[in-house]
Amino acid sequence: MSTDRRTFLAGAALSAAIAPGATASTDVAPVVRYGLIGKMAAKAGRRADLTRILLDGVSGMPGCLSYVVAEDSSDQDILWITEAWISKDAHTASLSLPSVRAAIAKARPLIAGMTAIAETVPIGGNGLVRPDLSA
């Protein structure tokens, strides 16, 4: 019996979803309603500097469940930024935070351009930070 790639991936995803030892939980995380994936080009030779700015002070943004900056493995000037938020409004509000505005101002001279931007609706996966539900 041969298995094509699509069938294998579907089976792997299903297996992960019903992994042994998985239990039902009544502690439900809020639904993620907004995601953003951006491909950012740094000015030549400035990717490391830009990365430091983008990562400085990103913790504690209200409504942000995940903010990941990754280096492109084939282009030394490209960064990928992947974000998950509880809402588009939370993302928009973050752009008014003093720390974010300062980072944008500091980073702007190092950015050659945004070469791709995708708005998404994350539907699940591993790695999203769960907000403190007690607040």
CNS distance restraints for C-alpha pairs under 8 A (distance, minus, plus):
assign (resid   3 and name CA) (resid   7 and name CA) 6.24 0.50 0.50
assign (resid   3 and name CA) (resid   8 and name CA) 6.31 0.50 0.50
assign (resid   4 and name CA) (resid   8 and name CA) 6.28 0.50 0.50
assign (resid   5 and name CA) (resid   9 and name CA) 6.14 0.50 0.50
assign (resid   6 and name CA) (resid  10 and name CA) 6.13 0.50 0.50
assign (resid   7 and name CA) (resid  11 and name CA) 6.11 0.50 0.50
assign (resid   8 and name CA) (resid  12 and name CA) 6.10 0.50 0.50
assign (resid   9 and name CA) (resid  13 and name CA) 6.11 0.50 0.50
assign (resid  10 and name CA) (resid  14 and name CA) 6.20 0.50 0.50
assign (resid  11 and name CA) (resid  15 and name CA) 6.04 0.50 0.50
assign (resid  12 and name CA) (resid  16 and name CA) 6.18 0.50 0.50
assign (resid  13 and name CA) (resid  17 and name CA) 6.24 0.50 0.50
assign (resid  14 and name CA) (resid  18 and name CA) 6.40 0.50 0.50
assign (resid  15 and name CA) (resid  19 and name CA) 5.76 0.50 0.50
assign (resid  18 and name CA) (resid  22 and name CA) 6.66 0.50 0.50
assign (resid  29 and name CA) (resid 130 and name CA) 6.39 0.50 0.50
assign (resid  29 and name CA) (resid 131 and name CA) 7.89 0.50 0.50
assign (resid  30 and name CA) (resid  86 and name CA) 7.12 0.50 0.50
assign (resid  30 and name CA) (resid 130 and name CA) 7.97 0.50 0.50
assign (resid  31 and name CA) (resid  86 and name CA) 6.63 0.50 0.50
assign (resid  32 and name CA) (resid  84 and name CA) 6.84 0.50 0.50
assign (resid  32 and name CA) (resid  85 and name CA) 5.98 0.50 0.50
assign (resid  32 and name CA) (resid  86 and name CA) 4.67 0.50 0.50
assign (resid  32 and name CA) (resid  87 and name CA) 6.85 0.50 0.50
assign (resid  32 and name CA) (resid 121 and name CA) 7.15 0.50 0.50
assign (resid  32 and name CA) (resid 122 and name CA) 6.10 0.50 0.50
assign (resid  32 and name CA) (resid 123 and name CA) 7.01 0.50 0.50
assign (resid  33 and name CA) (resid  84 and name CA) 7.99 0.50 0.50
assign (resid  33 and name CA) (resid  85 and name CA) 6.55 0.50 0.50
assign (resid  33 and name CA) (resid  86 and name CA) 5.32 0.50 0.50
assign (resid  33 and name CA) (resid  87 and name CA) 4.97 0.50 0.50
assign (resid  33 and name CA) (resid  88 and name CA) 7.11 0.50 0.50
assign (resid  33 and name CA) (resid 121 and name CA) 5.55 0.50 0.50
assign (resid  33 and name CA) (resid 122 and name CA) 6.74 0.50 0.50
assign (resid  34 and name CA) (resid  84 and name CA) 6.01 0.50 0.50
assign (resid  34 and name CA) (resid  85 and name CA) 5.22 0.50 0.50
assign (resid  34 and name CA) (resid  86 and name CA) 6.26 0.50 0.50
assign (resid  34 and name CA) (resid  87 and name CA) 5.11 0.50 0.50
assign (resid  34 and name CA) (resid  88 and name CA) 5.35 0.50 0.50
assign (resid  34 and name CA) (resid 119 and name CA) 7.25 0.50 0.50
assign (resid  34 and name CA) (resid 120 and name CA) 6.03 0.50 0.50
assign (resid  34 and name CA) (resid 121 and name CA) 5.01 0.50 0.50
assign (resid  34 and name CA) (resid 122 and name CA) 6.62 0.50 0.50
assign (resid  35 and name CA) (resid  82 and name CA) 7.49 0.50 0.50
assign (resid  35 and name CA) (resid  83 and name CA) 5.45 0.50 0.50
assign (resid  35 and name CA) (resid  84 and name CA) 4.46 0.50 0.50
assign (resid  35 and name CA) (resid  85 and name CA) 6.06 0.50 0.50
assign (resid  35 and name CA) (resid  88 and name CA) 7.96 0.50 0.50
assign (resid  35 and name CA) (resid 119 and name CA) 5.66 0.50 0.50
assign (resid  35 and name CA) (resid 120 and name CA) 4.55 0.50 0.50
assign (resid  35 and name CA) (resid 121 and name CA) 5.42 0.50 0.50
assign (resid  35 and name CA) (resid 122 and name CA) 5.94 0.50 0.50
assign (resid  36 and name CA) (resid  81 and name CA) 7.78 0.50 0.50
assign (resid  36 and name CA) (resid  82 and name CA) 5.85 0.50 0.50
assign (resid  36 and name CA) (resid  83 and name CA) 5.09 0.50 0.50
assign (resid  36 and name CA) (resid  84 and name CA) 6.64 0.50 0.50
assign (resid  36 and name CA) (resid 117 and name CA) 7.19 0.50 0.50
assign (resid  36 and name CA) (resid 118 and name CA) 5.74 0.50 0.50
assign (resid  36 and name CA) (resid 119 and name CA) 4.63 0.50 0.50
assign (resid  36 and name CA) (resid 120 and name CA) 5.79 0.50 0.50
assign (resid  37 and name CA) (resid  80 and name CA) 7.05 0.50 0.50
assign (resid  37 and name CA) (resid  81 and name CA) 5.61 0.50 0.50
assign (resid  37 and name CA) (resid  82 and name CA) 4.51 0.50 0.50
assign (resid  37 and name CA) (resid  83 and name CA) 6.35 0.50 0.50
assign (resid  37 and name CA) (resid 117 and name CA) 5.78 0.50 0.50
assign (resid  37 and name CA) (resid 118 and name CA) 5.15 0.50 0.50
assign (resid  37 and name CA) (resid 119 and name CA) 6.52 0.50 0.50
assign (resid  37 and name CA) (resid 120 and name CA) 7.57 0.50 0.50
assign (resid  38 and name CA) (resid  80 and name CA) 5.61 0.50 0.50
assign (resid  38 and name CA) (resid  81 and name CA) 5.09 0.50 0.50
assign (resid  38 and name CA) (resid  82 and name CA) 6.56 0.50 0.50
assign (resid  38 and name CA) (resid 114 and name CA) 7.04 0.50 0.50
assign (resid  38 and name CA) (resid 115 and name CA) 7.75 0.50 0.50
assign (resid  38 and name CA) (resid 116 and name CA) 5.61 0.50 0.50
assign (resid  38 and name CA) (resid 117 and name CA) 4.41 0.50 0.50
assign (resid  38 and name CA) (resid 118 and name CA) 6.37 0.50 0.50
assign (resid  39 and name CA) (resid  78 and name CA) 6.81 0.50 0.50
assign (resid  39 and name CA) (resid  79 and name CA) 5.83 0.50 0.50
assign (resid  39 and name CA) (resid  80 and name CA) 4.66 0.50 0.50
assign (resid  39 and name CA) (resid  81 and name CA) 6.53 0.50 0.50
assign (resid  39 and name CA) (resid 114 and name CA) 5.84 0.50 0.50
assign (resid  39 and name CA) (resid 115 and name CA) 5.53 0.50 0.50
assign (resid  39 and name CA) (resid 116 and name CA) 4.94 0.50 0.50
assign (resid  39 and name CA) (resid 117 and name CA) 6.38 0.50 0.50
assign (resid  40 and name CA) (resid  78 and name CA) 5.70 0.50 0.50
assign (resid  40 and name CA) (resid  79 and name CA) 5.12 0.50 0.50
assign (resid  40 and name CA) (resid  80 and name CA) 6.19 0.50 0.50
assign (resid  40 and name CA) (resid  81 and name CA) 7.58 0.50 0.50
assign (resid  40 and name CA) (resid 111 and name CA) 7.28 0.50 0.50
assign (resid  40 and name CA) (resid 112 and name CA) 7.74 0.50 0.50
assign (resid  40 and name CA) (resid 113 and name CA) 6.00 0.50 0.50
assign (resid  40 and name CA) (resid 114 and name CA) 4.47 0.50 0.50
assign (resid  40 and name CA) (resid 115 and name CA) 5.93 0.50 0.50
assign (resid  40 and name CA) (resid 116 and name CA) 7.28 0.50 0.50
assign (resid  41 and name CA) (resid  47 and name CA) 7.96 0.50 0.50
assign (resid  41 and name CA) (resid  77 and name CA) 5.63 0.50 0.50
assign (resid  41 and name CA) (resid  78 and name CA) 4.60 0.50 0.50
assign (resid  41 and name CA) (resid  79 and name CA) 6.34 0.50 0.50
assign (resid  41 and name CA) (resid 111 and name CA) 6.06 0.50 0.50
assign (resid  41 and name CA) (resid 112 and name CA) 5.26 0.50 0.50
assign (resid  41 and name CA) (resid 113 and name CA) 5.24 0.50 0.50
assign (resid  41 and name CA) (resid 114 and name CA) 6.05 0.50 0.50
assign (resid  41 and name CA) (resid 115 and name CA) 6.74 0.50 0.50
assign (resid  42 and name CA) (resid  46 and name CA) 5.86 0.50 0.50
assign (resid  42 and name CA) (resid  47 and name CA) 5.21 0.50 0.50
assign (resid  42 and name CA) (resid  50 and name CA) 6.87 0.50 0.50
assign (resid  42 and name CA) (resid  77 and name CA) 5.11 0.50 0.50
assign (resid  42 and name CA) (resid  78 and name CA) 6.14 0.50 0.50
assign (resid  42 and name CA) (resid  79 and name CA) 7.47 0.50 0.50
assign (resid  42 and name CA) (resid 110 and name CA) 5.74 0.50 0.50
assign (resid  42 and name CA) (resid 111 and name CA) 4.52 0.50 0.50
assign (resid  42 and name CA) (resid 112 and name CA) 5.07 0.50 0.50
assign (resid  42 and name CA) (resid 113 and name CA) 7.09 0.50 0.50
assign (resid  43 and name CA) (resid  47 and name CA) 7.10 0.50 0.50
assign (resid  43 and name CA) (resid  77 and name CA) 6.76 0.50 0.50
assign (resid  43 and name CA) (resid 110 and name CA) 5.44 0.50 0.50
assign (resid  43 and name CA) (resid 111 and name CA) 5.57 0.50 0.50
assign (resid  43 and name CA) (resid 112 and name CA) 4.85 0.50 0.50
assign (resid  44 and name CA) (resid  77 and name CA) 6.08 0.50 0.50
assign (resid  45 and name CA) (resid  76 and name CA) 7.65 0.50 0.50
assign (resid  45 and name CA) (resid  77 and name CA) 6.66 0.50 0.50
assign (resid  46 and name CA) (resid  50 and name CA) 6.19 0.50 0.50
assign (resid  46 and name CA) (resid  77 and name CA) 7.18 0.50 0.50
assign (resid  46 and name CA) (resid 110 and name CA) 6.39 0.50 0.50
assign (resid  47 and name CA) (resid  51 and name CA) 6.01 0.50 0.50
assign (resid  47 and name CA) (resid  76 and name CA) 7.21 0.50 0.50
assign (resid  47 and name CA) (resid  77 and name CA) 5.40 0.50 0.50
assign (resid  47 and name CA) (resid  78 and name CA) 7.07 0.50 0.50
assign (resid  47 and name CA) (resid  79 and name CA) 7.39 0.50 0.50
assign (resid  47 and name CA) (resid 110 and name CA) 7.94 0.50 0.50
assign (resid  48 and name CA) (resid  52 and name CA) 6.35 0.50 0.50
assign (resid  49 and name CA) (resid  53 and name CA) 6.55 0.50 0.50
assign (resid  49 and name CA) (resid 110 and name CA) 7.89 0.50 0.50
assign (resid  50 and name CA) (resid  54 and name CA) 6.22 0.50 0.50
assign (resid  50 and name CA) (resid 107 and name CA) 6.05 0.50 0.50
assign (resid  50 and name CA) (resid 110 and name CA) 6.24 0.50 0.50
assign (resid  50 and name CA) (resid 111 and name CA) 7.57 0.50 0.50
assign (resid  51 and name CA) (resid  55 and name CA) 6.16 0.50 0.50
assign (resid  51 and name CA) (resid  69 and name CA) 7.20 0.50 0.50
assign (resid  51 and name CA) (resid  79 and name CA) 7.81 0.50 0.50
assign (resid  52 and name CA) (resid  56 and name CA) 6.03 0.50 0.50
assign (resid  53 and name CA) (resid 103 and name CA) 6.09 0.50 0.50
assign (resid  53 and name CA) (resid 106 and name CA) 7.27 0.50 0.50
assign (resid  53 and name CA) (resid 107 and name CA) 6.32 0.50 0.50
assign (resid  54 and name CA) (resid  58 and name CA) 7.46 0.50 0.50
assign (resid  54 and name CA) (resid  69 and name CA) 7.58 0.50 0.50
assign (resid  54 and name CA) (resid 103 and name CA) 6.68 0.50 0.50
assign (resid  54 and name CA) (resid 107 and name CA) 7.43 0.50 0.50
assign (resid  55 and name CA) (resid  69 and name CA) 7.33 0.50 0.50
assign (resid  56 and name CA) (resid 103 and name CA) 7.74 0.50 0.50
assign (resid  57 and name CA) (resid  99 and name CA) 6.61 0.50 0.50
assign (resid  57 and name CA) (resid 100 and name CA) 7.77 0.50 0.50
assign (resid  58 and name CA) (resid  67 and name CA) 7.67 0.50 0.50
assign (resid  58 and name CA) (resid 100 and name CA) 7.63 0.50 0.50
assign (resid  60 and name CA) (resid  64 and name CA) 7.79 0.50 0.50
assign (resid  61 and name CA) (resid  94 and name CA) 6.46 0.50 0.50
assign (resid  62 and name CA) (resid  90 and name CA) 6.85 0.50 0.50
assign (resid  62 and name CA) (resid  94 and name CA) 7.26 0.50 0.50
assign (resid  63 and name CA) (resid  85 and name CA) 5.56 0.50 0.50
assign (resid  63 and name CA) (resid  86 and name CA) 5.30 0.50 0.50
assign (resid  63 and name CA) (resid  87 and name CA) 7.21 0.50 0.50
assign (resid  63 and name CA) (resid  90 and name CA) 5.37 0.50 0.50
assign (resid  63 and name CA) (resid  91 and name CA) 7.29 0.50 0.50
assign (resid  63 and name CA) (resid 131 and name CA) 7.59 0.50 0.50
assign (resid  64 and name CA) (resid  83 and name CA) 7.56 0.50 0.50
assign (resid  64 and name CA) (resid  84 and name CA) 6.21 0.50 0.50
assign (resid  64 and name CA) (resid  85 and name CA) 4.59 0.50 0.50
assign (resid  64 and name CA) (resid  86 and name CA) 6.62 0.50 0.50
assign (resid  64 and name CA) (resid  90 and name CA) 7.36 0.50 0.50
assign (resid  64 and name CA) (resid  91 and name CA) 7.29 0.50 0.50
assign (resid  65 and name CA) (resid  83 and name CA) 7.61 0.50 0.50
assign (resid  65 and name CA) (resid  84 and name CA) 5.37 0.50 0.50
assign (resid  65 and name CA) (resid  85 and name CA) 5.36 0.50 0.50
assign (resid  65 and name CA) (resid  86 and name CA) 6.98 0.50 0.50
assign (resid  65 and name CA) (resid 128 and name CA) 5.59 0.50 0.50
assign (resid  65 and name CA) (resid 129 and name CA) 4.74 0.50 0.50
assign (resid  65 and name CA) (resid 130 and name CA) 6.25 0.50 0.50
assign (resid  65 and name CA) (resid 131 and name CA) 6.79 0.50 0.50
assign (resid  66 and name CA) (resid  82 and name CA) 7.59 0.50 0.50
assign (resid  66 and name CA) (resid  83 and name CA) 5.36 0.50 0.50
assign (resid  66 and name CA) (resid  84 and name CA) 4.98 0.50 0.50
assign (resid  66 and name CA) (resid  85 and name CA) 7.04 0.50 0.50
assign (resid  66 and name CA) (resid 127 and name CA) 7.75 0.50 0.50
assign (resid  66 and name CA) (resid 128 and name CA) 5.49 0.50 0.50
assign (resid  66 and name CA) (resid 129 and name CA) 5.84 0.50 0.50
assign (resid  67 and name CA) (resid  81 and name CA) 7.18 0.50 0.50
assign (resid  67 and name CA) (resid  82 and name CA) 5.85 0.50 0.50
assign (resid  67 and name CA) (resid  83 and name CA) 4.54 0.50 0.50
assign (resid  67 and name CA) (resid  84 and name CA) 6.70 0.50 0.50
assign (resid  68 and name CA) (resid  81 and name CA) 5.64 0.50 0.50
assign (resid  68 and name CA) (resid  82 and name CA) 5.16 0.50 0.50
assign (resid  68 and name CA) (resid  83 and name CA) 6.42 0.50 0.50
assign (resid  69 and name CA) (resid  79 and name CA) 6.72 0.50 0.50
assign (resid  69 and name CA) (resid  80 and name CA) 5.77 0.50 0.50
assign (resid  69 and name CA) (resid  81 and name CA) 4.60 0.50 0.50
assign (resid  69 and name CA) (resid  82 and name CA) 6.59 0.50 0.50
assign (resid  70 and name CA) (resid  79 and name CA) 5.62 0.50 0.50
assign (resid  70 and name CA) (resid  80 and name CA) 5.09 0.50 0.50
assign (resid  70 and name CA) (resid  81 and name CA) 6.40 0.50 0.50
assign (resid  71 and name CA) (resid  76 and name CA) 7.64 0.50 0.50
assign (resid  71 and name CA) (resid  78 and name CA) 6.32 0.50 0.50
assign (resid  71 and name CA) (resid  79 and name CA) 4.72 0.50 0.50
assign (resid  71 and name CA) (resid  80 and name CA) 6.31 0.50 0.50
assign (resid  72 and name CA) (resid  76 and name CA) 6.77 0.50 0.50
assign (resid  72 and name CA) (resid  77 and name CA) 7.75 0.50 0.50
assign (resid  72 and name CA) (resid  78 and name CA) 5.40 0.50 0.50
assign (resid  72 and name CA) (resid  79 and name CA) 5.65 0.50 0.50
assign (resid  72 and name CA) (resid  80 and name CA) 6.75 0.50 0.50
assign (resid  84 and name CA) (resid 122 and name CA) 7.02 0.50 0.50
assign (resid  84 and name CA) (resid 128 and name CA) 7.55 0.50 0.50
assign (resid  85 and name CA) (resid  90 and name CA) 6.67 0.50 0.50
assign (resid  85 and name CA) (resid  91 and name CA) 6.37 0.50 0.50
assign (resid  86 and name CA) (resid  90 and name CA) 6.65 0.50 0.50
assign (resid  87 and name CA) (resid  91 and name CA) 6.64 0.50 0.50
assign (resid  88 and name CA) (resid  92 and name CA) 6.18 0.50 0.50
assign (resid  89 and name CA) (resid  93 and name CA) 6.00 0.50 0.50
assign (resid  90 and name CA) (resid  94 and name CA) 6.23 0.50 0.50
assign (resid  91 and name CA) (resid  95 and name CA) 6.91 0.50 0.50
assign (resid  92 and name CA) (resid  96 and name CA) 7.52 0.50 0.50
assign (resid  93 and name CA) (resid  97 and name CA) 7.20 0.50 0.50
assign (resid  94 and name CA) (resid 100 and name CA) 6.90 0.50 0.50
assign (resid  95 and name CA) (resid 100 and name CA) 5.94 0.50 0.50
assign (resid  95 and name CA) (resid 101 and name CA) 6.36 0.50 0.50
assign (resid  96 and name CA) (resid 100 and name CA) 6.97 0.50 0.50
assign (resid  96 and name CA) (resid 101 and name CA) 6.37 0.50 0.50
assign (resid  97 and name CA) (resid 101 and name CA) 6.12 0.50 0.50
assign (resid  98 and name CA) (resid 102 and name CA) 6.03 0.50 0.50
assign (resid  99 and name CA) (resid 103 and name CA) 6.19 0.50 0.50
assign (resid 100 and name CA) (resid 104 and name CA) 6.13 0.50 0.50
assign (resid 101 and name CA) (resid 105 and name CA) 6.22 0.50 0.50
assign (resid 102 and name CA) (resid 106 and name CA) 6.14 0.50 0.50
assign (resid 103 and name CA) (resid 107 and name CA) 5.91 0.50 0.50
assign (resid 104 and name CA) (resid 108 and name CA) 5.85 0.50 0.50
assign (resid 105 and name CA) (resid 109 and name CA) 7.87 0.50 0.50
assign (resid 107 and name CA) (resid 111 and name CA) 6.55 0.50 0.50
